[in-house]
Amino acid sequence: MENYKIRVFGWGLVGSEAVGLMAKSFQSNEYVSVEFMVADYNSDIRKYSADNVKARVLGASYSPADYELKEISEFFDGANFAYICTGMGEANSSRIVSAVSEIAKESGAFTICAYTMPFVFESSEKVKAAEEQREKLMDKVDAMVEVPKPSNMRGMGITQVFEIIDERFREIVQMTPDLCDGEYYMCADIDNFRAVLRGVQNARFITETVCDENKFQALAEKLSEIIPENTKRAVVHFSCANDITVSEFNDLYDSLNKVLDENAKVVTSVSLIPEDRISVSIIAAD
């Protein structure tokens, strides 16, 4: 089996923190090698520097210098997958993210932009800038995936909200080594993963974990609530206790097929874990 190379680039306040923290807990496997780079215009970015993280402070002009572009190009060289993690609408970041995305895609890597949109309480100017930036990026990457904020965040502390967002960034990137993992029978064909996501501009990331006694039934019921109607493309990864039965597998997949469009392009995989829980991670698009 091919050894896949993943490169993860985080830009700005949102992206650099998410990727810097991701690097500390990322679970790679023998089939996947991962490297990280974080970049910002703030010198504090170096707090994320570690053995497996390259931290760079880019120029205050928000337009990378030639030597910086060369280093970024070397970072992506030979990659099979590239993830660009960022917050849309961050001040003057459009040129940086566009330049990095172009470099990643031109390297031959399947390039995915994982991003957040501004909070509802932020200025209308920032929301407009974020929408414009997203539009400009669509042609520079292979797929775009929005990282949603917690649906019940009104009662949460702002720190907790950002912790959940950071974890969701990690889960999106983690889906690739999970899909590639040949240790389990239920691994996905990575070419199908590319085919399903290529050209997707409106994908959303969804995640759910169930720990109660009737966890399989509970998750089956949740699928109908969390998967958007008319979903025509989906990358789905289940994490299940390693004593899952064939019957439970059948029920799970039947429930999934009922909520997807009947002609949907779908790629699924499964990881077996020792914990007595079941989780699902989904990248879904119309």
N, C-alpha and C positions, 0 to 999 in steps of 0.2 A: 504493500500500500504506500502511496505517495506521502512524503513528509511535507505537510503544508506549512507555509510561512505566513504568519499574520503580523501586520504592523498596525499599531494603534496610535493615532495622533490626537492630542487634546489641545484645543486652542481657547484662550480667554479664561475668564473667571470660572465659568461652568465646566467647560471641557477639560481644562488643565487639572482642576481638582478631581473631577470624576476619574480621569485616566490615572492621575497620580495615586489615588486611593485604590483603584482597580489593580494596579500593578502589584500591590502588597498582598492581595488575596486571590489573584487569578489562578485558575486551575487549568494548566495545560496538560497534555498527555504525550505519549511517545510518538504520536502521529502529527503533532502540531508544535511548532516553535513560535514564540511570541516575543516581540520587542515593543517598547513603548517610548514615545516622545511627547513631552509637554512643552508648550510655548505660550508666552504671554509678553506683554510690554512692561510687566512688573517684576522687579528683581526678586521679590519674594517667591517667585516661581521655583527657585532653586531648592526650596524646602521639599519638593517632590523628587529631587534627584536621588537615585539609588542605583544599585548595581545593574538593574534591568530597566532603568528609566533614563533617557537623555532629556535634560531640562535646558531649555534655551530661552533667553530673553531677546525677543526680536526688537528691531529698531522702533523708535517712537513714531516714525513716519507711517506705521501700519502697512508698509510695503516692503517685503523682505529684500535685503540686499543680495547681490549675486552670490556671495560666499555662503549666505544662509540658504539660498535656494539650492545650491550645490549640495550642502549637507543634508537638506531635507530629501533631495533626490536620491542620495546614497542610502538614506534610511529606508526608502521604499524599494530599492533595487532588489529584484528577485522575489518580491512578495507575491503570494497567491491571492491574499485578501488584504484590503486596507480599510480601516475604519477611521473616519474623521469625526471626532466628537466635539460639539460646540453648542453654545447658546445663541440662537438667532437674535439679531438686533443689538448685540453688544457693540459699543461705540467703535465706529470706523473699522470693524473687523472683516467687512465683506471682501476686501482685496486679499487679505491674508488667507482666509478660508478658500477663496476661489483659486488662488495660486497653488495652495497645497493640494487641493482636490484634483486640479489638472495634472500636477506632477504625479500623484498617486495613480491616476487612471492611465496616464501615458506610460507608466512603468510596466503596464500589463496586468496589474492587480485588479481583481474585482472590487470596486470601490463603493463603500456604503457610507453615507453621511447620517450619523445618529445625532439628533438635535432636540433641543427644547425650545418652546416658544415662550415669550414673556408672560409673567403673571398678569392676571386681569387688572390688578390695581396699578400696574405700571403705566407710564405715559402712552397716549395714543400715538405719539411720534415714534416711540420704540416699537410698538406693535406694527406700525406701518413699515418701519425699516426692516423688521424681521420678515414680514411677508415679502417685501421686495428682494431681500437677500435670498430667501428660500427659492423664489422664482428664478433668480440668476444662477443658482447652484444646480438646478435640475438637469441641465445639459452637461454638467461637468463631472457627474458621478453616475454610477450604474443604478443606484437605488438610494432612496431617502426614507428614513424611518424616524417618526416623531416619538420622543420619549415623553409619555404623559405624566402629568403631576398626579399625586394621590387624589382620588375622587372625594375623599372625606377630609381634606386638609384644613378646612376652616377651624376645626378644633385642635389642630396640631401646632406645636411650636415650630418656628421657621427652621430651626436646626434639624428637627426631625424630618421635615419635608425635604430638605436638601439631602439628607442621608438616604432617603428612599429613592430620590432621583439619581444619586450617585450609584446606588445598587442596581437600578434599572439599566443604566448605561453598561455596567459590568455584565449583567445578564444577557444583553443583546450580543455583546462581543463573545461571551461564553458559549453561545449557541453554535458557533462554528466548530470549536474543538469537540463539543458534544456530538455534533452531527458527524464529525470525521472519526470518532472514536471506534476503532475496529475491535475493541475488547468485547463488545456485545453484539449479538446477532442483529438487533434492531437498529442498525446504523443506516444513515441516509446516503444516497448517492450525491456527492457534493456537486456534480455537474447539474443535477436536477435543482439543487439549492440555488445555483446561479441562474438557471433558466426561469425559475419561479419569480425571483426578485428582479431580474434585469428589466430596467425601464420603469420600475415602480416609483411613483412620485408621492404617493399619499399613504404609505404604509404606517401602521400604528403598532406599537409594542404592547402586548397584554400579558400579564402574569397572574397566576392564582395558585395558592397552596392550600390544601385541605388536610387536616390532621384528625378529624373526628372518626368515630367508630365506623360509620357508613361512608368512608371517604370516597370510594369509587362512585357511588350513587350521587353523593354531594357534588363531586366535580362534574359529573355528567350533567347535572342540573345547572351548574354554574356556566358551563360552556354556552348554553343558549342565551345567557345573560351578558356574557363578556365579549362574545364574538359578534362584530357588527353584521347587520343584515346585508345580503348581497355580496358577501366576501367571496371574491373569485380567485384570489391567490393567498396562500397561507404556508408559512414554514412553522411547523409545530414540533416542539420537543417536550416529551413527558419524562419526569423523574419519578420512578416508582420504587416501592419497597421490593427487595429481591425475591420475595415469595409470591409475587403476583401470579395469578393463574391465567390460563388461556381464555377461560370464560370471561374474566375481568377485562382482559385485553379486548375481546370481541365487543363487550358492552361499551368500553371506552371509545373504540373506533366507530361503532354504530352511532353513538351520541355525537361524535365529531362530524360525521358525514351528514347527519340530519340538519345541522345548523349552517353548513357551508352551501354555497351555490352548487347545484347539481353538476355543473360543468367546471367546477373549480380546479385549478392547478394546485396540487398539495404535495408537500414533502414532509414526512414525519420521521422521527427517531425517538429512541427510548434509552435512558440510562437507568441502571439498576443501582439502588442505594440501600444502605443498611437501615436508615431511619424509617419509622412506620408512618409515612406520609406520602402524599402524591402531589406533584406540582406540574403545572403546564406553563410553557412559555410560547407565545405566538407572535409572529410578525404577520399581520393581516392587511390586505389591501383590496380595494374594489376592482 
